[in-house]
Amino acid sequence: MRAAIGVDLGGTKIAAGLVGEGGVVLGRASAPTPAVHGPGAVLDTVVRLARSLAERAGTEIVLSGCGVGSAGVIDRASGAVASATDSLPGWTGTPVRDALAAELGLPVSVVNDVHAHALGEALHGAGAGAPTVLMIAAGTGVGGAIVIDGRVHSGRRGVSGHFGHVPSAEAAGRPCTCGRTGHLEAVASGPAMCAVYRESSGDPSVTDGRVVVQRAEAGDVHAEASVALAGRALGRTIGGLVNALDPDVVIVGGGLASAGEGWWRALREAADDERIALLADTPIVGAALGADAAIVGAAALITTATPLEEPA
């Protein structure tokens, strides 16, 4: 049996899996991301997890390589990190592909972690069989990807899918994490939903979106409004993207996808209000693979013939 190692490399956790045919995860390993100790320590952790999976695979499985979905913008040509946030100090410029290939002795391919998530869902999850998939992930931030015929559209600089940084009417005047104002992420992310709740309720203690969702389910009117606002803002953007891209399916994932019926209802109604009539039947569905999505998508970088656009 042939298989590949898929790695989901985030700012707080590194998850790896041994992925076989059809995107089946045969084994898993994970560890906290040693971000404070620098890029070398992060790469060492990936190597340790990959080797542990390879040892468990035994002789019956032939490893084809290692795919990595990494936080940050990834340069397609070099497999290095072109840009990253402070969640991984010093990560910008790290030659992830070459460094891991040298340590593991395997072919390595690297893509942004959200792109890996989208690829996993498009090939083996909620978008399986659909020619064009629009993936939106809403959680700490808002991101996503476009997958066309099984290939991630990464864009000229690898930045495609930063949907959290498109203008949103609901976010007017609100500061965004990028330093500008009025972007979707400033109202539709988990931290933004908390901020809206704190403003309206006068309770400064809430910093976890799950608390807002719990209070909404318990009938807290401020929480209900905050959850609905986040869903509505995201839904309007999704409706606009459907009009612009005409995908076969829209997949919504991330932490906020479990925010409950109030969030989903607001999202769907807002998307319906924005979509042109001809696109009213475009499915908007929840992600199917959960935490395995990025692992499966990262492994597909190795097992799928052309999962990425060719570098410019």
N, C-alpha and C positions, 0 to 999 in steps of 0.2 A: 504494500500500500504506500502511495506517495502522500505526503502531507507537508504543510508549511507552518512555521511559527508566526503568529500574529501578535503584535504588541500594541497596546493602547497606553501611550506615555503622556500622562497628565501632570499637572503641577503638584498634586497631593498624592497620587497613587499611580503605580505602574502595574498594569494587568497584562498577562501574556497567556496565549493559548496555543495548543497544538491542534491545527485545523485540517481535517481531511476532506475528502470529496464531498461536494454538495454543501460545503460550509459547516459541516458537523464538527463541533468542538470536542476533541477527544481527551483533552486534559487542560488544566488551568493552573496558573501560579500567579502570585501577586506580592507586592511589597510597597511600603510607603516610598514616595519619591524623596530622595535625600537632597532636595533642592538647595538647602542652605550650604551644602558642602561642595557645590559647583558642578559643572557639566561632567567632569571626569567621574565623579561618584554616581551621577545619574546613569551614565553609560555603563559603568561597572555593574550596576543593579540590573540593567537590561540583559547584559551578558550572563549574569548569574541565573536569572530566571530562564533565559533561553536554553542555557546548558542543562538546567534541571529538567526541562521538558524533553530535551533531546535524549537525556539519559533514561528517562521514563519510557520513551518511545521504543527503546530496544532495537533489535535488529530486524523486526518485521516491518518497520516503517522507514521509508527512505525520505529524508528531508530535502525539499527542493530549495529552501531558502528561508529568509526571515523578512517579513513586511512590518513596517512600523508606522503607526499613526501617531504623530507627535504634535504636542502643543506648539503653536507658532506658525509663521508663514514659512513654507519650505520651498527652496529653490529647486525647480524640477530637474535642471540639468546636472546639478552637483549633489543633490540630496543633503545639502547643508541647510541650516536654519538662517533664513534671510532676515527674520524679525521675530521678536518674542516679547511678552510682557514680563513684569517683575515677578510673576509667580514662579519663574525659573530663572533666577539671577545668572547672568553671564551666558545664557543659552544662545543668544544671537551669535551667529558665526560658527556654531558647533558643527563639525563635519560628520553628522550622524551616520550617513550611509557608509562612508569610507572607514570610519573608526570601528563600526560594528562588523563590517565585512572582514576587516583585518583580524579581529578577535575571534569571530565565530568560524571563519573559513567557509562561509556560505554566501551566496548572492543576497544582497540586501536592497530593499527598495523602501523609500520613505515618502510619506505624504502627510498633510495636515490631519490632525485627529478627527475633526468634524468631517472632512472629506472621506476618511476611512469609514466613519460611521455611516455616511450616506452610501458608500459603495457596498458595505455589508447589507444594508437594508434593500438596496436596489437589486442586488444579485441573489440574495438568499432570504430576504425578509418580506416586509409588506409590499415592496415594489417588484418582487420576482416576476419576470416575464413582461414587465412594462418597458417599452422602448425608451421613454423619457420620464425621469423621476426628479421631482423637486423635493428636496429634503430640508426641513426647517427644524432646528433644535433650539429650544428655549429653556434656559436654566439660569446659571450665574451670568451668562451672556446670551446673545441671540446670534446664531450662525446657521450655516447650512451648506448645501452644495447642489449642483445640477449634474445628474448622471444621464448621459445620452448613449444609448446602445452599449451599456456596460462600461462606459468610460467617463471618468470624472472630468468635468470641465473646470480646470483650475485657473484659467485666465493667464494673461501675459506675465504677471508677476507672482502668480500663485495665490492671489488674494480673493479670487472669486468665492462668493458665498458669505461675505460679510453683511448679511441682511440686517443685522442689528444697527447698521450705520447708514440706513436709508432714512429719509425724512418721514416723520410721522406727525399728523395733526394733533394727536393726543399727547404728544411729548413736547409740544411747543413751549419753548423757554426752559425746559428741563435740561440740566447738565448731563452730558454723556461721558462715558469712561474714556472716550477718545479725545476729550478736551473741548468738543464742540457742543452745541445744544440742539434739541429738537429731534434727535435720532430715536429710532424705534427702541433700542436697548435701554433708553432712559425712562421707558414706561412699561415695557413688556418683559423685562428680565425679572428674576426672583428678587434681587436686591432693590430694584426699582419699585416692585410691588410692595415691598416692605416700607420703602420711603413714603409712598403714597398713603399707606395705612397709618404710618406714624403722624403724618401731617393732618389727616382727617380725624383721627381718633384722639390725638393728643397723648398717646402712649408711646414714650420714647424707648421702651424696653425691647420692642420687637425687631429682631434682626434676622430672623429665619423665616423664609417664605412658607415653610410647612406650618408654622404657627398661624400665619394669616389664613391659610387654607382651612385649618382646623376651626378657627374662629368663624370663618364664613359658613362652614357646615353647621356650626352651632347657632347660626342666626345673627351674628354680629353684623349690623348693617354697614359699618365702615369697611369691614373685611370683605363682605360681599361685593361692595362697590369697587374695592381695589382689585379683587380677582377678576371681576367683569371688565374693568378698564384694561387690564393687561391682556385679557383674551380678545377684547374688541380691537385693540391696537394691532395685535399680531394678525388677527383675521383680516383687517382692512389691507394690511401689507400683503398677505397671502393672496387676497383677491386681485390686487394689482399685479402681482407677479404671475398669477395664472393668466391674466389678460396679456401680459407681455411675452410669456414663454410658451403658453399652451401645452403644458406637460400632460402626460397620460395619467399621472397620479401625483398627489401631494402627500408626503409623509411628515407627520409632526411628532417629534420626540423631545428628549430632554426632560429635566426634572419637572417642569411645569405641565407636562403632558399628563401628569397624575394629579393635577390641581382640582379635579372634580368636574361635575356636570355644569356648574355655573360658568366655569372658564371655557369649556368646550362649546357650550351653547352660545356664549358671546362671540367666540371665535368663528363658529360656523355662520351665524347670522350676519356678522360683519363681512365675512368673505362673500356671502351670497349677495349682499348689498353692492359690493364692488364689482363682481364678475359680470361680464357681458352675457347676454342671454344664451348665446351659442355655447358658452363654456360652463353653464350652470350644472352640468352633469359630471364635471371633473371631480373624481373622488378625492376627499380629504380624509385620510385615515391615520390612526395612531401607529407608531413604530412597533415592530413585532419582536425584535431580537433582544431588547433590553440591553444589559451591560455587555453582552457578547458582540454587539453590532460592530464596534470599532476593531475588535480582535479579528472577526471574520473578514471585515473589509480590508484590514491590513494584510492578512494572509492572502487575500485575493490579488494583491499586488504581485505576488509570486506565482500563484496558480492560474491566474487568468491571463490570456495572451496579451491583451491591450487594455489594461484597466485605467491608464492615464493617457491624456493627450501627449503627442510627441512634443518634446521641448522646442520652443521657437528657435 
